[in-house]
Amino acid sequence: MMFPTWRLKIHEARFAVQQGRWEEASALLGEETLRDFLPAKRLSIEVASHLMRRAEQRFERGDSAAGWNDLQQATQLGGSDQQIAQLREDQARRGLDRVRHLLRFGETTLAKQQIARLEKRQLGGQERRAWKLVVQLISQAKELAQQGKTTKAVECLERATRLVSDPSDPLHAEFGSRIALLQEQAAKLRSLSTQLHQEVTEQSWTRVQKTAEAMLELAPEHQAARRARRAAWKAVGLDATKLRCSSDRPATASTHAWTSSADVDTMTIDRKSGKRVVAWIDGVGGYLLCLGEEILLGQPSTGGADIPFLADLSRRHASLRRDGEAYVLTPIHRVSLDGVLITGPTVLSPGAIIELGDSVRLKFDRPHALSATAVLTVESHHKTEPAVDGIVLMADSCIVGPQLHSHIGCRGWKDELLVFRRGDDLHLRSTAELEIDGEACGCESVIAGNCRVEGESFALSFEEI
């Protein structure tokens, strides 16, 4: 006796459920030819219930891409509207809580990205729209403060504070503290601005340079201070657009001859920062991948350091530049190398210990003899922003895996993962099959913005900053 095709497919779907092959069962039950049969509807509800439970577990583990994939399948199979709505509401709450957390620590870029993810999933409704406006106001306040427009920055923060409806929210106190700091900064800038105007009138260029630098420490994009500093450089013979070299040859690591750290600072003020990506590796830690040819080390600030340390350093404390196969460390402020104070560009050797200021200690290394990529390890107690476990100065590629020559060592991994450049994009390649945001992509793929990558023996997430 021949069974109808629909019954055979339901049988296949039921067998897939018994074997735990939920994606296969979902695909079979999702076929339009089965939708009108009662046994298929009952089995669909069972599969949908399982997928919703699994989605919740994946959300709890932070694997949101896979969780949303499960929830989408459950919705298509006719899962409980109430349960689906509850899961979406939970994810909206978690997403908005993360926005609040990021804003407390001044991470407006990451907060914007989180809002965008909520918008993509149509989560949060009116509350999300309110927080989007808060994020925009905080971003505007930061930009205005950088330009020295503190009064307008305070107005933005006050508007943001009013939008945070719960007075007990820690952001109320945080915004209040920032407003107080801005008002204090405004008073200092007014005093320094008056002083700067007088010094420019008197053409006291040494004092102009010092006062302008003090203003730019408070507001790095203050246009009047930047113009005054350029005028001071020109007046005392410093040309911010030229390298001082000992010959007419193109400058290399061995031909730079800086006369003072102030000269060095002029080379890094208006430079374009390179791309930075954080690799959050499950069971291993976070690693900052810096792709620029020149990397600035210093304190966190807009337009400042590529590698920011929460330490008593200058905003731009030192620079690291890749020159062919060599890495050149140039002090802008106090820097020691292997215990010896350096006053000019110095080529780094593997194993070198860099000390910034009086306390930040870094170890420089080149794990792979055939790769120009280098690694910095923080040996002091200081944290970076964002807090990571290691820093990779990436040339053409970065090896992630269990081998001794790996730039990022991952014990327990069976496979090796290669991150490499192709044009302006970053790509991945592995001997293992890769999944990106829950979708199979073979053994090679491009890293498209923020994404989740999984292989047979590893999982990690990439986040561009």
Sequence and secondary structure as in RCSB ss.txt:
>XXXX:A:sequence
MMFPTWRLKIHEARFAVQQGRWEEASALLGEETLRDFLPAKRLSIEVASHLMRRAEQRFERGDSAAGWNDLQQAT
QLGGSDQQIAQLREDQARRGLDRVRHLLRFGETTLAKQQIARLEKRQLGGQERRAWKLVVQLISQAKELAQQGKT
TKAVECLERATRLVSDPSDPLHAEFGSRIALLQEQAAKLRSLSTQLHQEVTEQSWTRVQKTAEAMLELAPEHQAA
RRARRAAWKAVGLDATKLRCSSDRPATASTHAWTSSADVDTMTIDRKSGKRVVAWIDGVGGYLLCLGEEILLGQP
STGGADIPFLADLSRRHASLRRDGEAYVLTPIHRVSLDGVLITGPTVLSPGAIIELGDSVRLKFDRPHALSATAV
LTVESHHKTEPAVDGIVLMADSCIVGPQLHSHIGCRGWKDELLVFRRGDDLHLRSTAELEIDGEACGCESVIAGN
CRVEGESFALSFEEI
>XXXX:A:secstr
    HHHHHHHHHHHHHHTT HHHHHHHHTSGGGTT HHHHHHHHHHHHHHHHHHHHHHHHT HHHHHHHHHHHH
HTT  HHHHHHHHHHHHHHHHHHHHHHHHTT HHHHHHHHHHHHHTT SHHHHHHHHHHHHHHHHHHHHHHTT H
HHHHHHHHHHHHH   TTSHHHHHHHHHHHHHHHHHHHHHHHHHHHHHHHHHT HHHHHHHHHHHHHH TT HHH
HHHHHHHHHHHT  TTS  BSSSS   TTTB  S HHHHHHTTSS     EEEEEETTTEEEEEE  SEEEEES 
 TTS SEEBSSS  SS EEEEEETTEEEEEESS EEETTEE  S EE  TT EEEETTTEEEEEE   TT   EE
EEE SS  BSS  SEEEE SSEEEEESSTT SEE TT SS EEEEEETTEEEEEESS  EETTEE TTEEE  SS
EEEE SS EEEEEE 
